[in-house]
């Protein structure tokens, strides 16, 4: 690049701004080579220290506690947008900063579990999926829960509990030295143990790193990274049931010193 630019610079009578001399800088770079520092940067973000893990745990606990105590029945007859406004208001009154809020209900769950709230009106027998992220001192959480209203409780709640069990069992098996690409196989093994059909797993998004970014490396299931102590990530597998409905359970996990 330097050789390409120099002939053009030679035609100029003067060059520089506020005392800087680009031609001199280019000359200094002549014998230098650029280094790809992606690996170095990845490690800075991927490996969290104790104080960072405490912050992520705190903000994740806040999101988790809110979702697990959320009474979705009160939104029957109201739109997803109205439910979102209510949730946002409650969280802001509690002093939380919302990084993202996804609400998908009813037939929309045949397309996605993480869509923007719409004007779809929540019905008495719907499944509703809520994906909530909060932020605290620039650190993020990312937690998803499904809710089963009316007759959907009997139809889907057992399957959802099996999904949750499989996710938590997978998390317990992940340790320092586990390869990111190995996690889908561990997950499928736990699906079998909980009587879920491994073929129902949606091979799209198993999880991601989280910290000062909502989505960071490693990309769980699609990354060559060997996981290390201090890494914080989500597990969030989706399953597609025979009737086309998608369900997702998501939580935040870390690899601790043990």
C-alpha positions in Angstrom: 0.0 0.0 0.0 2.9 2.4 0.8 4.4 2.0 -2.7 1.0 2.6 -4.3 0.5 5.9 -2.3 4.0 7.4 -2.4 3.9 8.5 -6.1 0.7 10.5 -5.4 2.2 12.1 -2.3 5.2 13.2 -4.3 3.1 15.5 -6.4 1.8 17.4 -3.4 3.5 20.6 -2.4 2.6 20.2 1.3 0.9 17.6 3.4 0.0 17.2 7.0 -2.4 18.4 9.6 -1.8 20.0 13.0 1.8 19.0 13.0 1.3 15.4 11.7 3.1 14.2 8.7 1.4 11.3 7.0 4.2 10.8 4.5 6.7 10.3 7.3 4.3 7.9 9.1 3.9 5.9 5.9 7.7 5.8 5.4 8.1 4.5 9.0 5.6 1.8 8.2 7.5 0.7 5.1 9.3 -2.2 6.8 6.5 -3.1 9.2 3.9 -5.8 8.9 0.4 -5.6 10.3 -0.6 -8.2 12.8 -4.0 -9.7 13.3 -4.8 -9.0 16.9 -8.3 -10.6 16.9 -7.2 -13.5 19.1 -5.6 -11.1 21.6 -8.8 -9.0 21.7 -11.0 -12.0 22.0 -9.2 -13.2 25.1 -9.5 -9.7 26.7 -13.3 -9.9 26.3 -13.8 -13.6 26.8 -12.0 -14.1 30.0 -13.8 -12.3 32.8 -12.2 -11.5 36.2 -14.0 -12.0 39.5 -15.5 -8.5 39.6 -16.9 -8.8 36.1 -18.4 -12.2 36.9 -20.1 -10.7 40.0 -21.6 -7.9 37.9 -22.9 -10.3 35.3 -24.3 -12.6 38.0 -26.1 -9.6 39.6 -27.7 -8.4 36.4 -28.6 -11.9 35.3 -30.2 -12.7 38.7 -32.3 -9.6 38.3 -33.6 -10.6 34.9 -34.1 -14.2 36.0 -36.0 -13.2 39.2 -38.3 -10.9 37.3 -39.2 -13.4 34.6 -39.7 -16.2 37.0 -42.2 -14.1 39.0 -43.9 -12.6 36.0 -47.7 -13.3 35.8 -48.4 -13.6 32.1 -52.1 -14.3 32.6 -52.7 -10.6 33.3 -51.8 -9.9 29.6 -54.5 -12.1 28.1 -56.6 -9.9 25.7 -53.8 -7.3 25.5 -51.2 -7.0 22.7 -47.6 -8.1 22.9 -46.7 -4.3 22.6 -48.9 -3.5 25.6 -47.3 -6.3 27.6 -43.9 -5.0 26.6 -44.8 -1.4 27.7 -46.0 -2.8 31.1 -42.9 -4.8 31.7 -40.6 -1.9 30.6 -42.4 0.4 33.1 -42.1 -2.1 36.0 -38.4 -2.6 35.4 -37.7 1.1 35.0 -39.5 1.8 38.3 -37.2 -0.8 39.9 -34.3 1.1 38.6 -33.2 -1.4 35.9 -31.9 -0.5 32.4 -33.4 -2.6 29.7 -31.0 -3.7 26.9 -33.6 -5.7 25.0 -37.1 -7.2 25.4 -38.6 -9.7 23.0 -42.2 -11.0 23.3 -43.6 -13.6 20.9 -46.9 -15.4 21.5 -49.3 -17.8 19.9 -49.0 -18.6 16.2 -46.0 -16.3 15.9 -44.0 -18.9 17.8 -44.0 -21.1 14.6 -41.6 -18.6 13.1 -39.4 -17.3 16.0 -38.9 -17.2 19.8 -37.1 -13.9 19.7 -39.1 -11.3 17.7 -40.0 -7.7 18.4 -43.3 -7.3 20.3 -46.2 -6.8 17.8 -49.9 -5.9 17.8 -50.7 -9.6 18.2 -53.3 -10.0 20.9 -52.4 -12.6 23.5 -55.1 -15.3 23.9 -56.1 -17.4 26.9 -54.5 -20.6 25.6 -51.4 -19.2 24.1 -47.7 -20.0 24.7 -45.7 -16.8 25.2 -41.9 -16.5 25.0 -40.1 -13.6 26.7 -36.5 -12.8 26.1 -35.2 -10.2 28.5 -31.8 -8.4 28.8 -30.9 -5.9 31.5 -27.7 -3.9 31.8 -25.7 -2.8 34.8 -22.5 -0.8 34.7 -22.1 -1.7 31.0 -22.6 -5.5 31.7 -25.5 -7.4 30.2 -27.8 -10.3 31.0 -29.8 -12.4 28.5 -32.5 -14.7 29.9 -35.5 -16.3 28.1 -38.6 -18.0 29.6 -41.7 -19.5 28.1 -45.2 -19.2 29.7 -48.1 -21.5 29.1 -51.6 -20.1 29.4 -54.8 -22.1 29.7 -54.8 -25.4 27.9 -51.3 -24.9 26.6 -50.1 -25.7 30.1 -51.1 -29.3 29.9 -49.9 -29.6 26.2 -46.4 -28.1 26.5 -45.2 -27.6 30.1 -43.8 -31.1 30.5 -41.8 -30.8 27.3 -40.5 -27.4 28.4 -39.4 -28.7 31.8 -37.5 -31.5 30.0 -35.8 -28.8 27.8 -34.9 -26.9 31.0 -33.5 -30.1 32.6 -31.4 -30.8 29.5 -30.0 -27.3 29.4 -29.0 -27.3 33.1 -27.5 -30.8 32.8 -25.5 -29.7 29.8 -24.2 -26.6 31.7 -23.0 -28.9 34.5 -20.9 -31.0 32.0 -19.2 -27.9 30.5 -15.9 -27.2 32.1 -12.5 -25.7 31.2 -11.2 -27.7 28.3 -14.6 -28.3 26.7 -14.7 -27.3 23.0 -17.5 -25.0 22.0 -18.2 -27.3 19.0 -18.8 -30.2 21.4 -21.7 -28.6 23.2 -24.4 -29.5 20.7 -23.5 -33.2 21.1 -23.6 -32.9 24.9 -27.0 -31.2 24.6 -28.4 -33.9 22.4 -27.2 -36.6 24.8 -29.1 -34.8 27.5 -32.2 -34.5 25.3 -32.2 -38.3 25.0 -31.8 -38.7 28.8 -34.8 -36.4 29.4 -36.9 -38.2 26.7 -36.8 -35.3 24.3 -36.3 -36.0 20.6 -32.8 -34.9 19.5 -34.1 -34.2 16.0 -36.3 -31.5 17.4 -33.2 -29.3 18.2 -33.0 -26.3 16.0 -29.5 -26.2 14.6 -29.2 -22.4 14.6 -28.3 -20.8 17.9 -27.1 -22.7 20.9 -25.7 -19.7 22.8 -23.0 -17.0 22.9 -20.6 -15.2 25.1 -21.9 -12.3 27.1 -20.3 -9.5 29.1 -19.9 -5.8 28.0 -21.5 -6.9 24.8 -24.9 -8.6 24.5 -23.5 -11.1 22.1 -19.7 -11.9 22.3 -17.4 -14.7 21.4 -17.5 -17.6 21.8 -20.4 -18.6 19.5 -21.5 -21.7 21.3 -21.6 -24.8 19.1 -20.0 -23.0 16.1 -16.6 -22.0 17.4 -13.2 -23.7 17.5 -12.6 -22.1 20.9 -11.6 -24.3 23.8 -13.6 -22.9 26.8 -11.6 -21.6 29.8 -12.1 -20.5 33.4 -13.7 -17.1 33.6 -15.8 -17.4 30.4 -19.4 -16.4 30.7 -21.9 -17.5 28.1 -25.6 -18.3 27.5 -27.1 -21.6 26.6 -30.3 -21.1 24.6 -31.3 -24.1 22.5 -34.6 -24.0 20.6 -36.8 -27.0 19.9 -39.4 -27.2 17.2 -42.3 -29.4 18.1 -44.3 -31.6 15.7 -47.1 -29.0 15.6 -44.5 -26.3 14.5 -44.3 -24.4 17.8 -40.9 -23.3 18.9 -39.8 -23.3 22.5 -36.6 -21.9 24.1 -35.0 -21.9 27.5 -32.1 -19.5 28.0 -29.8 -18.7 30.9 -26.4 -17.4 31.7 -23.5 -19.6 32.9 -19.9 -19.2 33.7 -16.9 -21.5 34.1 -15.7 -20.9 37.7 -12.4 -21.9 39.3 -13.8 -25.3 40.2 
